[in-house]
Amino acid sequence: MIGPIFGFVGFVRGHISARKRSGNRLDRLQYCEGYAISFLLSATLPGIAVGRFVGLR
């Protein structure tokens, strides 16, 4: 459950970053995708750690 949350946060962060750099619509979408993927990948280890701590397998 932590992955989609991080992905959404990354999506929003990418949009803000592209807007700050005056990107057009396609630039914003590319930044959103890139940030969402990187945030999703960074959420993998905490997600595994939380799952093992709680006892899920």
Backbone torsions as a table, in degrees:
resi	resn	phi	psi	omega
1	MET	NA	-20.8	-178.6
2	ILE	-75.2	-27.0	-178.5
3	GLY	-62.5	-52.4	178.7
4	PRO	-62.1	-32.6	178.2
5	ILE	-66.1	-47.0	177.5
6	PHE	-63.0	-37.9	178.6
7	GLY	-62.2	-42.0	178.4
8	PHE	-66.5	-41.7	178.1
9	VAL	-61.8	-41.5	177.6
10	GLY	-64.4	-38.9	178.2
11	PHE	-60.8	-47.0	-180.0
12	VAL	-65.9	-42.3	-180.0
13	ARG	-62.8	-39.5	177.0
14	GLY	-64.0	-39.6	178.8
15	HIS	-65.2	-43.1	178.9
16	ILE	-63.7	-42.7	-179.3
17	SER	-64.1	-43.4	-179.9
18	ALA	-69.0	-36.4	178.8
19	ARG	-67.0	-38.2	179.0
20	LYS	-64.2	-31.2	-179.9
21	ARG	-91.9	12.6	177.2
22	SER	60.0	44.7	178.5
23	GLY	-83.5	153.0	176.6
24	ASN	-80.7	-172.2	-173.6
25	ARG	-61.9	-42.5	-179.9
26	LEU	-69.6	-35.3	174.6
27	ASP	-61.7	-43.5	179.7
28	ARG	-62.6	-42.2	178.5
29	LEU	-64.5	-39.3	179.5
30	GLN	-66.5	-43.1	176.9
31	TYR	-63.2	-42.4	179.2
32	CYS	-59.5	-44.9	-180.0
33	GLU	-65.7	-44.6	-179.0
34	GLY	-62.7	-46.3	179.4
35	TYR	-66.8	-40.1	179.9
36	ALA	-62.5	-43.3	179.3
37	ILE	-65.1	-43.4	-179.1
38	SER	-67.3	-38.2	177.7
39	PHE	-68.9	-37.7	177.1
40	LEU	-62.4	-43.4	179.1
41	LEU	-66.5	-36.1	178.3
42	SER	-73.0	-17.4	178.1
43	ALA	-85.2	-6.5	-176.7
44	THR	-64.9	-50.2	-178.3
45	LEU	-65.0	-46.5	175.6
46	PRO	-61.9	-34.2	177.9
47	GLY	-64.7	-42.0	177.3
48	ILE	-66.0	-42.5	-179.8
49	ALA	-62.7	-43.9	179.0
50	VAL	-65.3	-41.8	178.8
51	GLY	-62.0	-40.3	178.7
52	ARG	-72.1	-34.0	179.0
53	PHE	-66.9	-41.3	-179.5
54	VAL	-75.1	-25.9	178.3
55	GLY	106.2	11.6	177.9
56	LEU	-81.1	147.0	178.7
57	ARG	-134.8	NA	NA
